[in-house]
């Protein structure tokens, strides 16, 4: 008899914990919803629109499907290829420079703080031994 009561009690507590977790999840989703809507409206939808319209030749009111013709024309243009090459070189160069500079600064700071910590430890040891001599 007691086991059935205990099982019922544990099932009831499990269900109440599940309900609490559901409420917490709903509250979390409500907090995330404005950022998600902002991201959807100002990032995802414009990107999707750009990708879809890139497959069309269009004027004021006329959309004509052209498939990959726009892309073949784009990658056949020497100015585009030159600008693409320059962009890739700039990105790689800047990222490499930033990483190397950051690593250099981190190593310098680490060495100086290590030397500072060692000198502080030595100085405090000297002070404590002098205080004992007096």
Residue frames as qw, qx, qy, qz and C-alpha x, y, z in Angstrom:
[[0.000, 0.885, 0.465, 0.000, 0.00, 0.00, 0.00],
 [0.300, -0.808, 0.085, 0.500, 2.77, 2.42, 0.92],
 [0.452, -0.131, 0.564, 0.678, 4.60, 1.82, -2.32],
 [0.231, 0.637, 0.617, 0.400, 1.57, 2.90, -4.36],
 [0.170, -0.948, -0.221, 0.156, 1.27, 6.06, -2.30],
 [0.444, -0.594, 0.325, 0.587, 4.98, 6.75, -2.70],
 [0.426, 0.186, 0.641, 0.611, 4.77, 6.10, -6.44],
 [0.096, 0.831, 0.507, 0.208, 1.80, 8.45, -6.73],
 [0.303, -0.893, -0.028, 0.333, 3.63, 11.09, -4.70],
 [0.464, -0.373, 0.470, 0.652, 6.81, 10.82, -6.77],
 [0.336, 0.447, 0.655, 0.508, 4.78, 10.93, -9.98],
 [0.047, -0.927, -0.371, -0.014, 2.95, 14.02, -8.75],
 [0.365, -0.783, 0.172, 0.474, 6.20, 15.77, -7.78],
 [0.481, -0.052, 0.598, 0.639, 7.75, 14.81, -11.12],
 [0.226, 0.684, 0.591, 0.363, 4.76, 16.27, -12.96],
 [0.164, -0.957, -0.175, 0.163, 4.91, 19.51, -10.96],
 [0.457, -0.548, 0.370, 0.595, 8.64, 19.82, -11.65],
 [0.417, 0.266, 0.654, 0.572, 7.94, 19.28, -15.34],
 [0.074, 0.873, 0.458, 0.150, 5.29, 22.01, -15.27],
 [0.322, -0.859, 0.066, 0.393, 7.74, 24.39, -13.58],
 [0.476, -0.259, 0.542, 0.642, 10.40, 23.66, -16.21],
 [0.324, 0.567, 0.633, 0.416, 7.85, 24.22, -18.98],
 [0.071, -0.961, -0.257, 0.067, 6.98, 27.62, -17.52],
 [0.425, -0.682, 0.290, 0.520, 10.66, 28.51, -17.22],
 [0.477, 0.079, 0.636, 0.602, 11.24, 27.51, -20.85],
 [0.195, 0.788, 0.527, 0.252, 8.30, 29.60, -22.00],
 [0.224, -0.936, -0.035, 0.269, 9.63, 32.60, -20.11],
 [0.500, -0.407, 0.478, 0.596, 13.04, 32.07, -21.72],
 [0.395, 0.387, 0.652, 0.519, 11.51, 31.93, -25.18],
 [0.028, 0.928, 0.371, 0.029, 9.56, 35.12, -24.48],
 [0.344, -0.808, 0.182, 0.443, 12.79, 36.90, -23.52],
 [0.462, -0.192, 0.622, 0.602, 14.55, 35.68, -26.68],
 [0.436, 0.638, 0.627, 0.096, 11.64, 36.47, -29.01],
 [0.157, 0.950, 0.032, -0.267, 12.40, 40.21, -29.61],
 [0.224, -0.638, 0.609, 0.414, 16.02, 39.50, -30.55],
 [0.480, 0.118, 0.831, 0.256, 14.93, 36.61, -32.75],
 [0.390, 0.795, 0.461, -0.062, 12.35, 38.77, -34.54],
 [0.005, 0.903, -0.237, -0.357, 14.91, 41.55, -35.03],
 [0.348, -0.390, 0.763, 0.381, 17.40, 39.04, -36.47],
 [0.487, 0.386, 0.771, 0.141, 14.76, 37.52, -38.71],
 [0.308, 0.887, 0.315, -0.140, 13.46, 40.85, -40.04],
 [0.075, 0.943, -0.251, -0.204, 16.76, 42.65, -40.52],
 [0.225, -0.548, 0.767, 0.247, 19.16, 39.79, -41.38],
 [0.466, 0.080, 0.875, 0.100, 17.51, 36.58, -42.59],
 [0.499, 0.703, 0.478, -0.167, 14.76, 38.08, -44.77],
 [0.242, 0.874, -0.250, -0.340, 17.08, 40.53, -46.62],
 [0.227, -0.443, 0.823, 0.274, 19.63, 37.78, -47.27],
 [0.495, 0.289, 0.819, 0.017, 16.93, 35.43, -48.59],
 [0.427, 0.827, 0.243, -0.274, 15.49, 38.21, -50.75],
 [0.052, 0.789, -0.491, -0.364, 18.92, 38.99, -52.17],
 [0.343, -0.199, 0.892, 0.215, 19.62, 35.35, -53.00],
 [0.505, 0.516, 0.687, -0.080, 16.25, 34.90, -54.70],
 [0.355, 0.889, 0.079, -0.278, 16.48, 38.11, -56.73],
 [0.189, -0.641, 0.615, 0.420, 20.01, 37.28, -57.83],
 [0.434, 0.097, 0.856, 0.263, 18.57, 34.59, -60.10],
 [0.356, 0.766, 0.536, -0.015, 16.39, 37.13, -61.94],
 [0.246, 0.100, 0.212, 0.940, 16.93, 39.96, -64.39],
 [0.015, -0.744, -0.652, 0.145, 14.43, 42.59, -63.48],
 [0.126, 0.377, 0.131, 0.908, 13.41, 46.09, -64.44],
 [0.301, -0.262, 0.229, -0.888, 10.70, 48.21, -62.85],
 [0.734, -0.063, 0.324, -0.594, 7.92, 45.62, -62.87],
 [0.882, 0.317, -0.277, -0.211, 9.24, 42.74, -64.92],
 [0.512, -0.530, 0.676, -0.015, 11.07, 39.76, -63.44],
 [0.821, 0.414, -0.345, -0.189, 12.70, 37.37, -65.91],
 [0.849, -0.414, 0.320, 0.075, 14.33, 34.23, -64.55],
 [0.457, 0.764, -0.452, -0.049, 17.91, 34.01, -65.73],
 [0.967, -0.118, -0.172, 0.144, 19.29, 31.20, -63.56],
 [0.704, -0.480, 0.099, 0.515, 23.04, 31.30, -63.10],
 [0.530, 0.652, 0.198, 0.505, 23.59, 33.77, -65.96],
 [0.171, -0.951, 0.084, -0.243, 24.13, 36.64, -63.51],
 [0.717, -0.595, 0.329, 0.153, 26.76, 34.61, -61.65],
 [0.797, 0.188, 0.324, 0.474, 28.62, 33.56, -64.80],
 [0.284, 0.838, 0.100, 0.455, 28.65, 37.20, -65.88],
 [0.428, -0.882, 0.160, -0.115, 29.87, 38.24, -62.42],
 [0.764, -0.434, 0.397, 0.265, 32.72, 35.72, -62.25],
 [0.709, 0.425, 0.309, 0.471, 33.72, 36.54, -65.81],
 [0.072, 0.969, 0.022, 0.235, 34.30, 40.20, -64.92],
 [0.672, 0.253, -0.369, 0.590, 37.99, 41.02, -64.33],
 [0.100, -0.560, 0.260, -0.780, 37.20, 43.90, -61.95],
 [0.804, -0.440, -0.008, -0.400, 35.10, 41.67, -59.73],
 [0.938, -0.022, -0.251, 0.237, 37.80, 38.99, -59.59],
 [0.420, 0.423, -0.334, 0.730, 40.43, 41.61, -58.76],
 [0.366, -0.548, 0.204, -0.724, 38.28, 43.10, -56.01],
 [0.926, -0.296, -0.132, -0.193, 37.52, 39.61, -54.66],
 [0.800, 0.163, -0.330, 0.474, 41.25, 38.83, -54.54],
 [0.134, 0.497, -0.300, 0.803, 41.99, 42.14, -52.80],
 [0.637, -0.512, 0.044, -0.575, 39.24, 41.54, -50.26],
 [0.958, -0.178, -0.216, 0.057, 40.50, 38.05, -49.42],
 [0.625, 0.278, -0.331, 0.650, 44.08, 39.32, -49.05],
 [0.141, -0.559, 0.206, -0.791, 42.93, 42.20, -46.86],
 [0.801, -0.451, -0.038, -0.393, 40.87, 39.96, -44.59],
 [0.931, -0.056, -0.247, 0.265, 43.62, 37.36, -44.22],
 [0.460, 0.404, -0.287, 0.737, 46.27, 40.04, -43.66],
 [0.309, -0.581, 0.163, -0.735, 44.26, 41.97, -41.09],
 [0.889, -0.386, -0.086, -0.232, 43.22, 38.87, -39.15],
 [0.857, 0.087, -0.274, 0.427, 46.78, 37.57, -39.14],
 [0.239, 0.495, -0.270, 0.791, 48.14, 40.94, -37.99],
 [0.537, -0.571, 0.083, -0.615, 45.57, 41.23, -35.22],
 [0.951, -0.266, -0.156, -0.020, 46.24, 37.71, -33.95],
 [0.736, 0.202, -0.279, 0.582, 50.02, 38.16, -33.98],
 [0.018, 0.553, -0.221, 0.803, 49.84, 41.58, -32.31],
 [0.710, -0.523, -0.002, -0.472, 47.45, 40.27, -29.64],
 [0.946, -0.120, -0.225, 0.201, 49.71, 37.31, -28.98],
 [0.503, 0.380, -0.285, 0.722, 52.72, 39.62, -28.66],
 [0.276, -0.581, 0.166, -0.747, 50.91, 41.90, -26.20],
 [0.872, -0.401, -0.103, -0.261, 49.70, 38.91, -24.17],
 [0.862, 0.044, -0.286, 0.416, 53.24, 37.47, -23.92],
 [0.254, 0.468, -0.272, 0.802, 54.69, 40.84, -22.87],
 [0.518, -0.554, 0.088, -0.646, 52.00, 41.35, -20.22],
 [0.944, -0.259, -0.199, -0.048, 52.41, 37.80, -18.95],
 [0.723, 0.178, -0.328, 0.582, 56.20, 38.18, -18.61],
 [0.029, 0.511, -0.241, 0.825, 55.93, 41.55, -16.87],
 [0.686, -0.504, 0.023, -0.524, 53.30, 40.38, -14.40],
 [0.942, -0.125, -0.271, 0.155, 55.29, 37.22, -13.68],
 [0.523, 0.289, -0.331, 0.730, 58.42, 39.28, -13.00],
 [0.262, -0.541, 0.134, -0.788, 56.37, 41.73, -10.93],
 [0.852, -0.411, -0.128, -0.298, 54.82, 38.91, -8.91],
 [0.859, 0.008, -0.319, 0.401, 58.25, 37.34, -8.33],
 [0.284, 0.398, -0.292, 0.822, 59.74, 40.65, -7.21],
 [0.515, -0.539, 0.037, -0.665, 56.80, 41.29, -4.87],
 [0.931, -0.287, -0.222, -0.042, 57.18, 37.84, -3.37],
 [0.706, 0.156, -0.320, 0.612, 60.92, 38.37, -2.90],
 [0.001, 0.513, -0.180, 0.839, 60.40, 41.83, -1.42],
 [0.696, -0.519, -0.035, -0.495, 57.80, 40.59, 1.06],
 [0.922, -0.142, -0.286, 0.221, 60.11, 37.74, 2.05],
 [0.476, 0.313, -0.297, 0.767, 62.92, 40.23, 2.68],
 [0.293, -0.556, 0.094, -0.772, 60.64, 42.46, 4.73],
 [0.851, -0.431, -0.144, -0.264, 59.40, 39.60, 6.87],
 [0.844, -0.026, -0.308, 0.439, 62.96, 38.34, 7.57],
 [0.234, 0.420, -0.246, 0.842, 64.11, 41.88, 8.53],
 [0.531, -0.562, -0.011, -0.635, 61.15, 42.28, 10.83],
 [0.920, -0.310, -0.239, 0.020, 62.12, 39.07, 12.60],
 [0.664, 0.196, -0.321, 0.647, 65.69, 40.26, 13.10],
 [0.052, -0.541, 0.179, -0.820, 64.65, 43.38, 14.99]]
